[in-house]
Amino acid sequence: MKHSYSARRAEKRKLLLISVPFLLFITAFCYVPLIGWVISFFQYYPGIPLNKLEFVGLKNFEAFFYNKKQVINVVRNTFVLSGLILATLPLPAVFAILLNEMRNFQYQEVPYPLHIQNHHNHSGRSPLLASSYP
């Protein structure tokens, strides 16, 4: 069965519209942070446009890499923060499992702000069923 040109075009437009949120996400979180790279090559002062700032090239990087104490502190802080993230990563899942295993249903429901609670329920049950437990 052959589709008409307008039906194929409508399907392509639909697929394009579906991809727009993903393209916006990639732009916001992959390309916008690159502006920080540009700032690193200027003597930056907040509130002054980039075209009025002095271009210093790699001077900022030289100041960082030639100060051994600063390099050691930055590397140490990076490893400490990475370790803390890895150590605390399973805590939400452990808390959810413990909450799920509770026998008293009164405390099994986690309170949400009202605008979220109206649409979502933590346990997956409808709010009417969840409220019927003793």
C-alpha positions as CSV (number, residue, x, y, z in Angstrom):
1,M,0.0,0.0,0.0
2,K,1.5,3.3,-1.1
3,H,1.2,6.3,1.1
4,S,0.5,9.7,-0.4
5,Y,3.1,12.4,-0.3
6,S,1.2,14.4,2.3
7,A,0.8,11.4,4.6
8,R,4.6,10.8,4.5
9,R,5.3,14.4,5.0
10,A,3.0,14.5,8.0
11,E,4.7,11.5,9.5
12,K,8.1,13.1,9.0
13,R,6.9,16.3,10.7
14,K,5.6,14.2,13.6
15,L,9.0,12.5,14.0
16,L,10.7,15.9,13.9
17,L,8.5,17.3,16.6
18,I,9.1,14.3,18.8
19,S,12.9,14.9,18.5
20,V,12.7,18.6,19.5
21,P,12.8,18.1,23.3
22,F,15.9,15.9,22.9
23,L,17.6,18.4,20.7
24,L,16.8,21.1,23.3
25,F,18.2,18.9,26.1
26,I,21.4,18.3,24.2
27,T,21.8,22.0,23.4
28,A,21.2,23.0,27.0
29,F,23.5,20.5,28.7
30,C,26.2,19.9,26.1
31,Y,26.7,23.1,24.2
32,V,25.7,25.9,26.6
33,P,28.4,24.9,29.1
34,L,31.0,25.4,26.4
35,I,30.6,29.2,27.0
36,G,32.6,28.6,30.2
37,W,35.5,27.5,28.1
38,V,35.5,30.8,26.2
39,I,35.5,32.7,29.5
40,S,38.6,30.8,30.7
41,F,40.7,32.6,28.0
42,F,39.7,36.1,29.2
43,Q,40.5,38.1,32.3
44,Y,36.9,37.7,33.4
45,Y,35.0,40.2,35.4
46,P,31.2,39.6,36.0
47,G,28.9,42.1,34.3
48,I,31.4,43.2,31.6
49,P,30.8,41.9,28.1
50,L,33.3,39.5,26.6
51,N,34.3,41.9,23.8
52,K,35.5,44.4,26.4
53,L,37.6,42.0,28.4
54,E,41.3,41.4,28.0
55,F,42.3,38.3,26.2
56,V,44.9,36.4,28.2
57,G,45.1,33.1,26.3
58,L,46.6,30.3,28.4
59,K,47.8,32.6,31.2
60,N,45.0,31.4,33.5
61,F,46.0,27.7,32.9
62,E,49.7,28.5,33.5
63,A,48.8,30.0,36.9
64,F,46.9,26.9,37.8
65,F,49.4,24.2,36.6
66,Y,52.5,25.8,38.0
67,N,51.1,26.0,41.5
68,K,51.7,22.4,42.6
69,K,49.8,22.8,45.9
70,Q,46.7,24.0,44.1
71,V,46.8,21.1,41.6
72,I,47.1,18.6,44.5
73,N,44.2,20.2,46.3
74,V,42.0,20.1,43.2
75,V,42.8,16.5,42.4
76,R,42.2,15.4,46.0
77,N,38.9,17.3,46.1
78,T,37.9,15.6,42.8
79,F,38.6,12.1,44.2
80,V,36.9,12.9,47.5
81,L,33.7,14.2,45.9
82,S,33.7,11.2,43.4
83,G,34.1,8.8,46.4
84,L,31.2,10.5,48.3
85,I,29.0,10.3,45.2
86,L,29.7,6.6,44.8
87,A,29.3,5.9,48.5
88,T,25.9,7.6,48.7
89,L,24.6,6.5,45.3
90,P,22.8,3.4,46.7
91,L,21.2,5.2,49.6
92,P,17.9,6.2,47.9
93,A,17.4,2.6,46.6
94,V,18.1,1.2,50.1
95,F,15.6,3.7,51.6
96,A,13.0,2.8,49.0
97,I,13.4,-0.9,49.7
98,L,13.2,-0.4,53.5
99,L,10.1,1.8,53.0
100,N,8.5,-0.9,50.8
101,E,9.2,-3.6,53.4
102,M,7.4,-1.7,56.3
103,R,4.4,-3.5,57.6
104,N,2.6,-0.4,58.8
105,F,1.0,1.2,55.7
106,Q,0.4,4.5,57.5
107,Y,4.1,5.4,57.2
108,Q,4.7,3.8,53.8
109,E,3.4,6.8,51.9
110,V,6.0,9.5,51.6
111,P,4.4,13.0,51.8
112,Y,4.7,14.9,48.6
113,P,3.9,18.6,47.9
114,L,0.3,18.9,46.8
115,H,1.0,19.7,43.2
116,I,3.0,16.5,42.8
117,Q,0.8,14.3,45.0
118,N,-2.3,15.0,42.8
119,H,-0.6,13.4,39.8
120,H,1.8,10.9,41.3
121,N,1.8,8.5,44.2
122,H,5.0,7.1,45.6
123,S,3.8,3.5,46.0
124,G,2.1,3.2,42.6
125,R,-1.4,2.8,44.1
126,S,-4.1,5.3,43.5
127,P,-4.5,7.8,46.3
128,L,-8.0,6.5,47.0
129,L,-6.7,2.9,47.6
130,A,-3.7,4.1,49.6
131,S,-5.9,6.1,51.9
132,S,-8.2,3.1,52.7
133,Y,-5.5,1.3,54.7
134,P,-5.8,1.6,58.5
